[in-house]
Amino acid sequence: MAETPTFGRYAEIPYDQMTREQQEGYRALLESRGRLPGPGKIYVHNAKLAKVLGPLGAHFRTGYSLSEREREIAVCIINSKFHTAYATNAHERAAKASGLPSEKVETILSGLPTSFSDTREQVVYEMAICLSNSRWVSKGLYDRAVEALGHVGITDVIGLMGFYTTVAMTLAFYDVPAGATSMERPPI
């Protein structure tokens, strides 16, 4: 394992120095995501976890119940809560690219209140704010969420928030700066 940090405080493991299990975890991340995303560089160390988180992260990329805009609302709220420079930088760009207005993205990242004219986006915003602040979910918010998102959408928002909480906490712990690069990895 490299002794000098290569990704924030984390010293990545060169592929040829990984255990067989870590190489399997590395390959699992690449197969499920097509690339090795920021926190994946760290998850490789824990091969068993990498094999689980790769497919979970892939679930939130395409073919699930939330739009890109809805996803980015929830993800930006989580990144803002954990003050994660690397993920905040990446998702600020992704949120704006999804069509969310710059002023809404910047407001969310600053932890300030905002609102959305789209009912689904407003419900995702309210759910993410409520749950990320460990607040009780009112009957009114529950009813609006069931009406707007259904139970599949609700569980996708909650699962997405849990996944990105893991991502944000990982990147925060290893103090990965915005725009960090890492060691070259072989394609598989």
C-alpha positions as CSV (number, residue, x, y, z in Angstrom):
1,M,0.0,0.0,0.0
2,A,1.2,3.5,-0.8
3,E,2.4,5.4,2.3
4,T,1.8,8.8,0.9
5,P,-1.8,9.9,0.6
6,T,-3.1,10.0,-3.0
7,F,-6.8,10.9,-2.5
8,G,-7.3,13.3,0.4
9,R,-5.8,11.6,3.5
10,Y,-6.2,8.2,1.9
11,A,-3.3,6.3,0.5
12,E,-4.7,4.2,-2.4
13,I,-3.6,0.7,-3.0
14,P,-1.9,0.1,-6.4
15,Y,-3.8,-2.7,-8.2
16,D,-0.8,-5.0,-8.3
17,Q,-0.6,-4.7,-4.4
18,M,-4.2,-5.4,-3.7
19,T,-5.3,-8.7,-2.2
20,R,-7.3,-11.0,-4.5
21,E,-10.4,-9.9,-2.6
22,Q,-9.6,-6.2,-3.1
23,Q,-9.1,-6.8,-6.8
24,E,-12.5,-8.5,-6.9
25,G,-14.0,-5.5,-5.1
26,Y,-12.3,-3.2,-7.6
27,R,-13.6,-5.1,-10.5
28,A,-17.1,-5.2,-9.0
29,L,-17.1,-1.4,-8.7
30,L,-16.0,-1.0,-12.3
31,E,-18.6,-3.5,-13.6
32,S,-21.4,-1.9,-11.7
33,R,-20.5,1.7,-12.3
34,G,-18.3,1.6,-15.4
35,R,-15.7,3.7,-13.5
36,L,-14.2,4.1,-10.1
37,P,-16.0,7.0,-8.5
38,G,-14.5,9.2,-5.8
39,P,-15.4,7.2,-2.7
40,G,-15.0,3.9,-4.6
41,K,-11.2,4.6,-4.6
42,I,-11.5,4.2,-0.8
43,Y,-14.1,1.4,-0.7
44,V,-11.7,-0.8,-2.6
45,H,-9.8,-1.3,0.6
46,N,-12.9,-3.0,2.1
47,A,-13.6,-5.5,-0.7
48,K,-16.8,-6.9,0.8
49,L,-18.3,-3.4,1.2
50,A,-17.2,-2.4,-2.4
51,K,-19.1,-5.4,-3.8
52,V,-22.3,-4.1,-2.1
53,L,-21.9,-0.3,-2.6
54,G,-21.1,-0.5,-6.3
55,P,-24.5,-2.0,-7.3
56,L,-26.3,0.3,-4.8
57,G,-24.7,3.4,-6.3
58,A,-25.5,2.1,-9.8
59,H,-29.2,1.8,-8.8
60,F,-29.3,5.6,-8.3
61,R,-27.8,6.4,-11.7
62,T,-30.4,5.3,-14.2
63,G,-33.7,3.5,-14.5
64,Y,-35.2,4.2,-11.1
65,S,-38.1,6.3,-9.9
66,L,-36.4,9.8,-9.5
67,S,-35.5,12.3,-12.1
68,E,-31.9,13.7,-12.2
69,R,-33.2,17.0,-10.8
70,E,-34.9,15.2,-7.9
71,R,-31.8,13.1,-7.2
72,E,-29.6,16.2,-7.2
73,I,-31.9,18.0,-4.7
74,A,-31.5,15.3,-2.2
75,V,-27.8,14.7,-2.8
76,C,-27.0,18.4,-2.5
77,I,-28.8,18.6,0.8
78,I,-26.8,15.6,2.1
79,N,-23.5,17.0,0.8
80,S,-24.3,20.4,2.4
81,K,-25.0,18.8,5.7
82,F,-21.7,17.0,5.8
83,H,-19.6,19.8,4.3
84,T,-18.0,17.5,1.8
85,A,-15.9,19.5,-0.6
86,Y,-15.2,16.8,-3.2
87,A,-18.8,15.6,-3.5
88,T,-20.3,19.1,-3.1
89,N,-18.1,20.3,-6.0
90,A,-19.2,17.4,-8.2
91,H,-22.9,17.6,-7.4
92,E,-23.1,21.3,-7.6
93,R,-22.1,20.9,-11.3
94,A,-24.3,17.9,-11.7
95,A,-27.3,19.7,-10.2
96,K,-26.9,22.7,-12.5
97,A,-26.4,20.4,-15.5
98,S,-29.7,18.6,-14.6
99,G,-31.5,21.9,-15.2
100,L,-31.9,23.0,-11.6
101,P,-31.5,26.8,-11.5
102,S,-28.1,28.0,-10.2
103,E,-29.7,30.1,-7.4
104,K,-31.7,27.1,-6.1
105,V,-28.5,24.9,-6.1
106,E,-26.5,27.5,-4.3
107,T,-29.3,28.1,-1.8
108,I,-29.5,24.4,-1.0
109,L,-25.7,24.1,-0.7
110,S,-25.7,27.1,1.6
111,G,-28.3,25.5,3.9
112,L,-30.9,28.1,3.2
113,P,-34.6,27.5,2.6
114,T,-36.0,27.4,-0.9
115,S,-39.0,26.0,-2.7
116,F,-39.9,24.4,-6.0
117,S,-42.9,24.8,-8.2
118,D,-42.8,21.2,-9.3
119,T,-44.7,19.1,-6.7
120,R,-42.4,16.1,-6.8
121,E,-39.2,18.3,-6.5
122,Q,-40.8,20.1,-3.5
123,V,-41.7,16.8,-1.8
124,V,-38.1,15.5,-2.3
125,Y,-36.7,18.7,-1.0
126,E,-39.0,18.6,2.1
127,M,-38.3,14.9,2.8
128,A,-34.5,15.5,2.5
129,I,-34.5,18.5,4.7
130,C,-36.8,16.8,7.3
131,L,-34.9,13.5,7.4
132,S,-31.4,15.0,7.2
133,N,-32.2,17.2,10.2
134,S,-33.5,14.2,12.2
135,R,-37.0,15.7,12.4
136,W,-40.3,13.9,12.8
137,V,-42.2,13.4,9.5
138,S,-45.5,15.1,9.8
139,K,-48.7,13.4,8.5
140,G,-49.0,16.2,5.9
141,L,-45.5,15.6,4.5
142,Y,-46.2,11.8,4.5
143,D,-49.4,12.2,2.6
144,R,-47.9,14.6,0.1
145,A,-45.0,12.2,-0.5
146,V,-47.3,9.2,-1.0
147,E,-49.4,11.2,-3.4
148,A,-46.4,12.6,-5.4
149,L,-43.9,9.8,-5.3
150,G,-45.6,6.6,-4.2
151,H,-43.8,4.2,-1.9
152,V,-41.2,3.3,-4.5
153,G,-40.3,6.9,-4.9
154,I,-40.2,7.4,-1.1
155,T,-37.9,4.5,-0.5
156,D,-35.7,5.6,-3.4
157,V,-35.3,9.0,-1.8
158,I,-34.5,7.4,1.6
159,G,-32.1,4.9,0.1
160,L,-30.4,7.6,-2.0
161,M,-30.0,9.8,1.1
162,G,-28.5,6.8,3.0
163,F,-26.1,6.0,0.2
164,Y,-25.0,9.6,-0.2
165,T,-24.6,9.9,3.6
166,T,-22.1,7.1,3.4
167,V,-20.4,8.8,0.5
168,A,-20.3,12.2,2.2
169,M,-19.1,10.8,5.5
170,T,-16.3,8.8,3.8
171,L,-15.1,11.7,1.8
172,A,-15.3,14.0,4.8
173,F,-13.4,11.6,7.0
174,Y,-10.6,11.3,4.5
175,D,-10.7,15.1,3.9
176,V,-10.8,14.7,0.1
177,P,-10.7,18.2,-1.4
178,A,-12.8,19.5,-4.3
179,G,-11.4,18.3,-7.6
180,A,-9.0,15.8,-6.1
181,T,-7.3,13.4,-8.5
182,S,-5.9,10.0,-7.7
183,M,-3.5,7.4,-8.8
184,E,-3.8,5.9,-12.3
185,R,-5.7,2.6,-12.3
186,P,-5.7,-0.1,-15.0
187,P,-8.9,-0.7,-16.9
188,I,-10.4,-4.1,-16.5
